[in-house]
Amino acid sequence: MFDPALAAAAHGHITQVDTFTDLYRAHYEAHTTVAETFRDFTLGLGVAEACDGEIVAFDGKAWRVPADGYPVSAEPSLGLPFAVVAQGGMPIDTPVPPGSTMDDITTLVADVVTAGDLAQPTEHLVAAVRIDGVFTDVVLRSEHRQEPPYPPLPDVLSREVRFEFPAWEGTLVGFRFPDAQDGVVIPGLHLHGLSSDRNSGGHCHTFTVAHAILTVWLDDVVVTLPHEGLAEQVRARLGDNGV
């Protein structure tokens, strides 16, 4: 179905700002900005400073989805405590069977990355993901802006605002990281969405595909650790360190 030689030669790069553990522990202060993070990028996602909405970025533009669910352009100076951005790489497109769920998409992505790196176990592979299409039973979410002292992320998400759509057309972008519970990355498939009419978006909980195209980029990963003044970078080459 896929050309392993082509896929293996087409790696791009993912840069993640800070760790999921820091975000989980209520470090919502900005470590970077939209302008600094989303440069020459393919796609990306993140969280706005003070947990003031979800960030979704593709096609050269970044959007913020606040708690009211209506996307707004993310200003270049907007601070971000956590972000993940993909750059470069060669896209691998595959159709998605109608009726596919988020779990089914995760399996499709695993098929792509496994074909691209047959010598490495699937659990060590990383991919950037984009899905364009029409969906049903879509559940998106955002959260309210927080004020110091910041509560931990589980407390914030216990009061998240959900947006439900019986039918929804748009783009979902994000990343498929290994399932390892190391606290560095968010394991599994993590997607943010933006509707075609730009009137809805947010973190994606669930969906069912009516018709869509899945695009996958195979990627190496660099995690930057700005919190507490750490200047070093933890580089996780696919399969070398097992992100």
C-alpha positions in Angstrom: 0.0 0.0 0.0 2.9 2.4 0.8 6.4 2.7 -0.6 8.7 2.0 2.5 11.8 3.4 0.7 10.0 6.6 -0.2 8.5 7.0 3.3 11.8 6.3 5.1 13.6 9.0 3.0 10.9 11.6 3.6 11.3 12.4 7.3 10.6 15.9 8.6 11.0 17.3 12.1 8.8 17.9 15.1 9.7 20.5 17.7 7.9 20.4 21.0 8.2 23.3 23.5 8.3 22.0 27.1 7.0 18.7 28.4 3.5 17.5 29.0 4.4 17.1 32.7 5.0 20.8 33.1 1.7 21.6 31.5 0.0 19.0 33.6 1.5 20.7 36.7 0.0 24.1 35.9 3.0 25.8 34.2 0.9 28.0 32.0 3.4 30.8 31.7 4.6 31.5 28.2 7.9 30.0 27.0 7.6 31.0 23.4 5.3 33.0 21.1 3.2 32.2 18.0 5.7 34.1 15.8 8.7 32.2 17.3 7.1 28.8 17.1 5.1 28.7 13.9 7.8 29.6 11.3 8.1 27.6 8.0 5.8 25.0 9.5 3.6 22.3 8.1 1.1 22.1 11.0 1.0 22.5 14.7 -1.0 22.8 17.9 -0.6 24.2 21.4 -2.1 26.0 24.4 -2.4 29.7 24.8 -0.8 31.4 27.8 -2.8 31.1 31.0 -4.6 28.2 29.4 -6.6 30.7 27.5 -7.7 28.5 24.6 -6.5 25.8 22.2 -4.1 26.6 19.3 -4.4 25.0 15.9 -2.1 25.9 13.0 -1.9 24.8 9.3 -1.7 26.4 5.9 0.6 29.1 7.2 -1.7 30.4 9.8 -2.3 29.9 13.6 -5.7 30.2 15.3 -6.7 30.3 18.9 -10.0 28.8 20.0 -11.1 30.3 23.3 -13.8 29.0 25.7 -16.6 30.4 23.6 -15.6 28.1 20.8 -15.2 30.8 18.1 -11.7 30.7 16.5 -9.7 34.0 16.3 -6.5 34.7 14.6 -3.6 33.9 17.0 -1.5 37.1 17.3 2.2 36.7 16.6 3.0 38.0 20.1 0.7 35.5 21.8 2.5 33.5 24.5 2.5 29.7 24.5 3.5 27.5 27.5 3.3 24.4 25.3 3.3 23.8 21.6 4.2 21.1 19.0 5.1 22.0 15.4 6.0 19.9 12.4 8.3 21.1 9.6 9.4 19.6 6.3 8.9 16.0 5.3 7.1 14.5 2.4 3.4 14.0 2.8 1.9 10.5 2.5 -1.8 10.6 1.5 -4.3 7.8 2.0 -8.1 7.7 1.8 -10.1 7.1 5.0 -12.9 4.6 4.9 -16.3 6.1 5.8 -17.4 5.4 9.3 -13.8 5.5 10.6 -13.4 6.7 14.2 -10.4 8.2 16.0 -9.3 4.7 17.0 -9.4 3.7 13.3 -7.4 6.7 12.3 -4.8 5.8 14.9 -4.5 2.3 13.3 -4.2 3.9 9.8 -1.4 6.2 11.0 0.4 3.2 12.5 0.2 1.4 9.2 1.8 4.4 7.5 4.7 4.8 9.9 5.3 1.1 10.1 5.6 0.9 6.3 8.0 3.8 6.4 10.3 2.3 9.0 10.0 -1.5 9.0 13.1 -2.0 11.0 11.8 -0.1 14.0 9.0 -1.1 16.3 5.8 0.9 15.8 5.7 2.1 19.4 8.8 4.2 18.8 7.6 6.0 15.7 6.2 9.6 15.5 4.0 11.2 12.9 2.4 14.5 12.1 -1.2 14.1 11.0 -3.7 16.1 9.0 -7.3 15.0 8.2 -9.4 17.0 5.8 -13.0 16.1 5.3 -16.6 15.9 6.5 -17.3 14.3 9.8 -20.3 13.3 12.1 -20.6 13.1 15.8 -17.8 15.6 16.4 -16.9 16.7 20.0 -14.4 19.5 20.4 -13.4 21.4 23.5 -11.7 24.4 24.9 -11.2 25.9 28.4 -11.5 29.1 30.3 -8.6 31.4 30.9 -6.9 30.7 34.3 -5.6 33.2 36.8 -2.6 32.7 39.2 -2.2 30.7 41.3 -2.8 28.3 38.5 -4.7 25.1 39.2 -3.3 21.8 37.7 -4.5 20.8 34.3 -6.9 18.0 35.5 -8.8 20.7 37.5 -9.0 23.0 34.4 -10.2 20.2 32.2 -12.8 19.1 34.7 -14.5 22.4 33.8 -13.8 22.3 30.1 -16.3 23.6 27.6 -17.5 21.0 25.0 -18.9 21.7 21.5 -20.9 19.0 19.9 -21.7 18.8 16.1 -23.8 16.2 14.4 -22.2 17.2 11.1 -18.9 19.1 10.8 -16.6 19.9 7.9 -13.0 21.0 8.4 -9.4 20.1 9.2 -8.0 18.1 12.1 -4.2 18.4 12.7 -2.0 16.9 15.3 0.5 14.2 16.2 0.7 10.5 16.9 3.3 9.9 19.7 4.2 6.5 21.2 2.1 5.2 24.0 4.9 5.4 26.6 3.8 7.2 29.8 7.0 9.2 30.2 5.5 12.5 30.8 7.4 14.2 28.0 4.9 13.9 25.2 1.1 13.4 25.0 0.8 9.7 24.1 -1.3 8.4 21.3 -3.2 10.5 18.7 -3.7 14.2 19.7 -5.7 16.4 17.4 -7.0 19.9 17.2 -9.5 21.0 14.7 -10.8 24.1 12.7 -13.9 24.1 10.7 -13.9 25.1 7.0 -16.0 28.2 7.8 -13.7 29.1 10.6 -16.7 29.3 13.0 -15.7 26.4 15.3 -12.7 24.5 16.5 -10.7 23.2 19.5 -9.2 20.1 20.9 -10.9 17.0 19.3 -12.3 14.4 21.6 -14.2 12.2 19.1 -15.4 12.1 15.5 -16.7 9.7 12.8 -15.6 10.2 9.2 -18.2 10.7 6.5 -15.5 11.2 3.9 -11.9 12.4 4.4 -8.3 12.3 3.3 -5.6 11.4 5.8 -2.1 12.9 5.3 0.8 11.7 7.4 4.4 13.0 7.7 7.1 10.8 9.4 9.2 12.8 11.8 12.1 13.1 14.1 11.6 14.9 17.4 13.3 17.6 19.4 11.9 18.5 22.8 13.1 21.9 24.1 13.0 22.4 27.9 12.7 26.1 28.7 11.2 25.6 32.1 13.5 26.5 35.0 16.1 27.9 32.6 17.1 24.6 31.0 18.9 25.4 27.8 19.7 21.9 26.6 17.6 20.0 24.1 16.6 16.4 24.4 16.8 14.9 20.9 14.9 11.7 20.4 15.8 10.2 17.0 13.2 7.8 15.8 13.9 4.4 17.4 17.1 5.5 19.1 15.8 6.7 22.4 12.2 5.6 22.2 10.5 8.9 22.8 
